[in-house]
Amino acid sequence: MAGNQKERVTVEGHELTLTNLGKIIYPETGTTKAEVLEYYAAVAPFLIPAAANRPVTRKRWVNGVGTAANPGEVFFQKNLESSVPRWIPRATIHHSDHTNDYPMVNNLATLTWMAQIASLEIHVPQWQVDPSGTPLRPDRFVLDLDPGPGAGLPECVEVAKLARAILQDMGMEPVPVTSGSKGIHLYTGLEGTLKSEQVSAFAHELARALEADHPKLVVSDMKKSLRSGKVLVDWSQNSGNKTTIVPYSLRGKPHPTVAAPRTWDELDDPELSHLEFTEVMDRVGTGEDHFASISGRHLPPHAEENDGGTPAEGAGPPTTGGREKVTVEGRLAKYVGMRDPSKTPEPFPASSVSSSGTATASSDQPRPGDPAPPGGIFVIQEHHARRYHLDFRLEHDGVLVSWALPRGVPDTPDRNNLAVHTEDHPMDYANFAGVIPKGEYGGGTVSIWDRGEFTCEKWRDGKEVIATLTGEPGGGLGGTKRFALINTGDRWLIHLMKEQPGGRKKAAAPAPDGKAAVDAKPPTAVEPEPMPGYTPMLASAGTTGELSGGDWLYELKWDGIRAIITGTEGRIRLMSRNGNDLTAAYPELTDRSCWPDGDFVADGEIVAFGKGGKPDFGRLQQRMNLVKAADIERARASVPVQLMLFDLLYHRGADLSRLPFRERREHLSSFVDRLSEGYPLRVSEVLDHDVDDLLAVAAELGLEGVMAKKADSRYTVGRRSRSWIKLKLERSQEVVVGGWRPGAGARSGTFGSLLLGIPDGGKLRYVGRVGSGFSDWQLKDILGKLQPRATKDSPFLDIPREDAAGATWVEPDLVAEVTFGEWTGPGRLRHPVWKGWRPDKSPSDVTLPN
């Protein structure tokens, strides 16, 4: 292409002359001005919302960027020249000793003009201007993670994750941007209520905190002498006088790299690198904007103005990208504005609601003699989002007023828990349980922890609520509880009141030693409670850092099959966590004469021990899925099992599940003392040791890890809870097998690897293949299970061609477990190793970790 090529174009009604289209701007890659213009036209729908109404500082390379050895000359430009077209949107900013007219990238025509004059880099502050040009308060917060000598992107990723954890605890969700230069920019949105000095001071304190906690990795001081091998957390970008390169802008580097918004999954890729302009063009071609949560992907009211305020031709109100139009007044407007009804199963109100947030009587302060507010319904939901929490919702004025409880409801009046006030929810949300898709607001699994009705003693809007909640039988509250929600000025707290209402009388739990409980009053006959149907309480994965501020009890984690053991007159029954009857498969555990008399329900793990007395899940596989009595007896002789008990839920006519875990353990100890000697049953001991020491012991014993359980936790039937935390020594993942690839050499006649997936909308999302960890007998056994399930159609959504080559597909109904090193950027398991089948799980149980 000739270097002096020229073209006259019309962009959004404005004529521009594009010159020297064949000019080489990036000599090392041969990238021309025409390609730069093409790039900015492609990313305009994404870059403009990120830059709109922000005064721009430009970096121009009139003669190209040059090479690494011979860089081109760069010009910084702030003030607009007199020759600039009148229609360029601009902001006049008065500095202490001068005034500048800055351009604003509010439309494609301006972006094209900038590319034409080789303004490759576009830098903006963290604040916008109003229609009159007056600077507003910052609506963004940014940290510039800049690696020093000897450090690089991997170290920046590590610091980004540390900063993210702190910001998430404050209710902020940062977005990472690989800068296109050396490091990472970390953005969060702000409400525009703080001054630049306040935001900058907060950023400085955050940088200092990161440095104090990780002095070998982080530095907050700008001195170059301190930065070797570390990452500078540059907090100064939040100063009102500073600018940062806008996301989607090109860089003036030897290669045409881009300041590119990324996902957190991408940052987990050990091969993470800066993206070049062609890669970003491919990404925006999908329509997905990873910076949308910060920029909003819409323009503020004056963003499309030109020519001093005349609307651009055809300009109209911002669109919502195909989103279903829902008009809601008042209190639910924020709820609707944060969600897309075409993408989330959450309930949406009708286009108009009777409750528009204009209540009068309920917001008035109560006067002496006034009756207490009547109350209504409540729901407490478990929310497995990026961070587990409970959502606490009370009916008020036609909506569910909502708080997020990061540490759950308080179990004792001695401790107040944080309550984060969130947007009001529609009344239909009281019945919502389901999965909010990943990437949507609040993405994760929602289930109902408890619900019922409450009576309200006091409701002072924005200040204080006192209410008595009565939950469902077996619910997480464990009956009737009285709470206060208090606004302290900078945050809300939830408090369990010392004065609790008298609940309905329950059957008395037996004394742990088996003797009748003694009461000061004459005994009254108490009807035994009927035996409920129990499904296992589930633990949540976690880390030792989550165990502060609570009374935790520890057990070793046994690598086996979970079982609920039910004893009735004349029978012992074993049920797996997904409801499969295991009774016939383990006859050594079901001799009724060896168990204590009376009805009971216990919880435990069936384990097979291998060499050195270590649990061996591979050996246990030989006891699974056997049906014929002869096969079961042969396996029983070669692979004996033991039952490790860790909870007692029902005994002697009393439901113990509502008792604190510590008391249930006392009942369990007494219960086990009456078992017959020599029976293959043990109690999973509660260990009073430092948790780090226990993890070291678990590693030496070859165990999975350690279970941490709150001493005062109730048994939440069939629900996952943060009251039980599993601390695993290795990473494992349940998967569904969707096919196999043929084996060769020593594996000729069996298979080379199994193809693995995670259920996603009726198909499997491919997560990799496993080809190691199999014993010889397992190769034949696995192939024997898969061959009858062969099918001609692939069950996968997205399997790469090279992995699908020569594959035999199977019906996706078998669940297995693998261990692995880490998740790669494309969502694949790195170095998976076969662990075994999980017949106690169904494909619907298999999900990605939160």
URURSUL-V670181 format. One line per field, one symbol per residue. phi: phi as a letter, one per 30 degrees, with the letter a starting at -180 (. if undefined). A space follows every 50 residues. Layout:
phi: ???
This chain:
phi: .ddcebbcbcbhicdbccchddddccedcidcdeddddddddcedcdddd ceicdccccccecjdibddbdddcccbcddddddedddebbccccdbabb ccdbdcadedddedddciddcccbdcbccdedjddcdecbbbccccddei caeedddddedddeeddddciccdcdbddicbcbcccbdbdiccdedddd dddddddddddddbddccbccdeddccdibcdcdddddddccbbedeidd cdcecddbdcebcdddddddcebdccddddddddddiccdcddcdihbcd ecdcdbhikddddidbdecciidedbcbdidcddeddcbcddcbdddcdd dbbdccicdbddddddcejdddedjlcbbbcdbccebdacccbbdaiibc dbbccdciddcbddbccdbcdcddcdddddcdblcdedjdeiekccbdda albbccdabceibabbbccccdeidddikcbcbbcbcdjcacbcbddddc ddcddcdddddedidddcbdcedcdbdddddddcbddcdcdabdddcdia cccbbdcccacdbccccbdiacbcbddciddceddbddccddddcddjda bbbabdbcccdiicebddddedcciccdeddddddddcbdbbccdbabca ahibdcddddedddddddddddecdddiddbbcdddccbddddddddedd diddlbccbddcdddddibdbddcccccdbdbbdbcdclbcddbidcejc bcacccaceaijbcddbkbcbbjcdeddedddddddedcebdcddcdbdd edddeidcdbddbccbbbcadaddedicdchdbdcldbddbcedddbddd
